């Protein structure tokens, strides 16, 4: 099932992702997923709780915000 996911990088061959990095991806609701490195976005747990990536800082919230500014 496709869905937004906050995940921890277990292993990476790409320079932009290190083991232990927290990322936001659309890899679905599963225990493990593979990625070619295109799409996942690094999250900074110091800047905000990682759960905000699926809540107040996610795409549906930005859609609602833009709709409020445009229509409301």
NORRA-V479400 format. One record per helix or strand of 2 or more residues. SS is the DSSP state (alpha for helix, beta for strand). FROM is the first residue (numbers start at 0). TO is the last residue. If there is no record, write none. Layout:
# NORRA-V479400
ss = <SS,SS>
from = <FROM,FROM>
to = <TO,TO>
This chain:
# NORRA-V479400
ss = <beta,beta,beta,alpha,alpha>
from = <4,21,40,49,58>
to = <7,24,42,52,69>
